[in-house]
Amino acid sequence: MSYIGNDLQVAASRYRIIDDISSGFNGSETSFALQIGGQTPTPFPVNAQQCLISVNGVIQEPDPSGSAGFNLVGSNIVFSSAPTNGHAFFGVVLAGADYVTAGKEFPDGSNTAPSITFSSDTDTGLYRASSGEVGLAKNGVARSLQTLEDAQTITGVKTYNAAAIAEVTTLSNASSTVAVDLSLSNNFTLTLNGTVNTIGAPTNAVAGQSGSIFLVQDGTGSRTTGWHNNWKFAGGTVPTLTTTANAVDRVDYICKSSTEIHAVATLNYTR
């Protein structure tokens, strides 16, 4: 298993010998496929410094400029000058070269060939999906990897062994019709004053969302309010609120659809 941290464990536990390419040496060819066991290694070494290359017993200089020694271009070893026919070749990809990139960026990778992966599961890991977005690959298939700030759809049964808390959002009482945006929260509180006269139609209502609205009388009391027709109360009768100063009532709701919100009132909580 691979780790990123203070005690870095690399995927390759040993050096890997590059397939012999000397049969292609002819004094004119400079580019040769880098393969291990007949296949291009995945992920591919990040740069030439992560390979040890010998031609005819002479260690070749890793040179990203391509003017001396050798460089890695695409999936090939490219020599600055063509090796001579009959010269021997020996090459090694250094242990951990797939992952250890101190001072060097990871390659972008893809969902089929992630740039951060595992020696026994090379199509599972992380890659750059697009600008500012990290992709997650599972057996070569792109999976969603989102920040918790993003809207998310979660499937499957979830069991929590501690509290899951939804904040209580304060609704503005600055206008006569109170705007209730259900995308902001599940639970709300509203202080009734002389301005409010209607709880408006909820916006961004989605079937299945539920929560509560605390209705608090101000210090004067005797405040009442109407409800938009999208709010559905049992028997079609809206609740008669407690009008004592500072009294608290609560309306619990669940959305049947985006335009039908079933609600029930529990009145006169003492303070």
SULGIPE-V505704 format. One record per backbone hydrogen bond with DSSP energy under -0.5 kcal/mol. NH is the residue of the N-H (numbers start at 1). CO is the residue of the C=O. E is the energy in kcal/mol with one decimal. If there is no record, write none. Layout:
nh=NH co=CO e=E
nh=NH co=CO e=E
//
This chain:
nh=3 co=9 e=-1.3
nh=8 co=6 e=-0.9
nh=10 co=8 e=-0.5
nh=13 co=11 e=-0.6
nh=16 co=93 e=-2.2
nh=18 co=91 e=-2.5
nh=19 co=35 e=-3.3
nh=24 co=21 e=-1.9
nh=25 co=22 e=-1.5
nh=27 co=83 e=-2.3
nh=32 co=77 e=-2.6
nh=34 co=75 e=-2.4
nh=35 co=33 e=-0.8
nh=36 co=39 e=-3.2
nh=39 co=36 e=-1.0
nh=46 co=97 e=-0.7
nh=50 co=47 e=-1.7
nh=51 co=48 e=-1.9
nh=52 co=92 e=-2.8
nh=53 co=51 e=-0.6
nh=54 co=90 e=-3.4
nh=55 co=58 e=-2.4
nh=56 co=88 e=-3.1
nh=58 co=55 e=-1.5
nh=59 co=57 e=-0.5
nh=60 co=53 e=-3.2
nh=63 co=61 e=-0.6
nh=63 co=70 e=-3.2
nh=66 co=63 e=-1.8
nh=70 co=61 e=-2.6
nh=71 co=78 e=-2.2
nh=73 co=71 e=-0.6
nh=73 co=76 e=-2.0
nh=76 co=73 e=-2.1
nh=77 co=32 e=-3.5
nh=78 co=71 e=-3.1
nh=78 co=76 e=-0.6
nh=79 co=30 e=-2.7
nh=79 co=77 e=-0.5
nh=80 co=69 e=-2.8
nh=83 co=29 e=-0.5
nh=87 co=84 e=-2.1
nh=90 co=54 e=-2.3
nh=92 co=52 e=-2.4
nh=93 co=16 e=-2.9
nh=94 co=50 e=-2.2
nh=94 co=92 e=-0.6
nh=97 co=94 e=-2.2
nh=99 co=96 e=-1.4
nh=100 co=96 e=-2.8
nh=101 co=99 e=-1.0
nh=104 co=101 e=-2.9
nh=110 co=113 e=-1.0
nh=115 co=126 e=-1.0
nh=116 co=126 e=-2.0
nh=117 co=115 e=-0.5
nh=118 co=121 e=-0.8
nh=121 co=118 e=-1.1
nh=124 co=121 e=-1.5
nh=125 co=137 e=-1.8
nh=126 co=116 e=-2.1
nh=127 co=135 e=-2.0
nh=128 co=108 e=-3.0
nh=129 co=127 e=-0.8
nh=129 co=133 e=-1.6
nh=130 co=133 e=-1.3
nh=133 co=130 e=-2.3
nh=135 co=127 e=-3.6
nh=136 co=143 e=-1.1
nh=137 co=125 e=-3.1
nh=138 co=141 e=-2.6
nh=140 co=123 e=-3.0
nh=141 co=138 e=-1.6
nh=143 co=136 e=-3.7
nh=150 co=147 e=-1.6
nh=154 co=152 e=-0.5
nh=165 co=163 e=-0.5
nh=169 co=167 e=-0.6
nh=169 co=187 e=-2.7
nh=171 co=189 e=-3.0
nh=178 co=176 e=-0.6
nh=178 co=198 e=-2.9
nh=181 co=179 e=-0.6
nh=182 co=180 e=-0.8
nh=182 co=203 e=-2.4
nh=184 co=181 e=-1.7
nh=187 co=167 e=-0.8
nh=188 co=212 e=-2.5
nh=189 co=169 e=-2.0
nh=190 co=214 e=-2.9
nh=192 co=190 e=-0.7
nh=192 co=216 e=-3.1
nh=197 co=176 e=-2.8
nh=198 co=176 e=-1.9
nh=199 co=226 e=-2.6
nh=200 co=178 e=-2.0
nh=200 co=198 e=-0.7
nh=203 co=180 e=-2.5
nh=208 co=255 e=-2.8
nh=209 co=206 e=-2.3
nh=211 co=253 e=-2.0
nh=213 co=251 e=-2.5
nh=214 co=188 e=-2.7
nh=215 co=213 e=-0.5
nh=215 co=249 e=-2.9
nh=216 co=190 e=-2.9
nh=216 co=214 e=-0.6
nh=217 co=215 e=-0.5
nh=217 co=247 e=-2.7
nh=218 co=192 e=-1.2
nh=222 co=243 e=-3.4
nh=226 co=197 e=-2.4
nh=228 co=199 e=-2.5
nh=231 co=228 e=-2.1
nh=232 co=230 e=-0.6
nh=232 co=261 e=-3.3
nh=233 co=231 e=-0.6
nh=234 co=263 e=-0.6
nh=236 co=233 e=-2.5
nh=237 co=234 e=-1.3
nh=238 co=236 e=-0.5
nh=241 co=239 e=-0.8
nh=246 co=218 e=-1.8
nh=247 co=244 e=-2.3
nh=248 co=269 e=-1.0
nh=249 co=215 e=-2.5
nh=250 co=266 e=-2.7
nh=251 co=213 e=-2.6
nh=252 co=250 e=-0.5
nh=252 co=264 e=-2.6
nh=253 co=211 e=-2.6
nh=254 co=262 e=-2.1
nh=255 co=209 e=-2.9
nh=256 co=254 e=-0.6
nh=256 co=260 e=-2.6
nh=257 co=260 e=-1.6
nh=260 co=257 e=-0.5
nh=261 co=230 e=-2.9
nh=262 co=254 e=-2.2
nh=262 co=260 e=-0.6
nh=263 co=232 e=-2.7
nh=264 co=252 e=-2.3
nh=266 co=250 e=-3.1
nh=269 co=248 e=-3.3
//
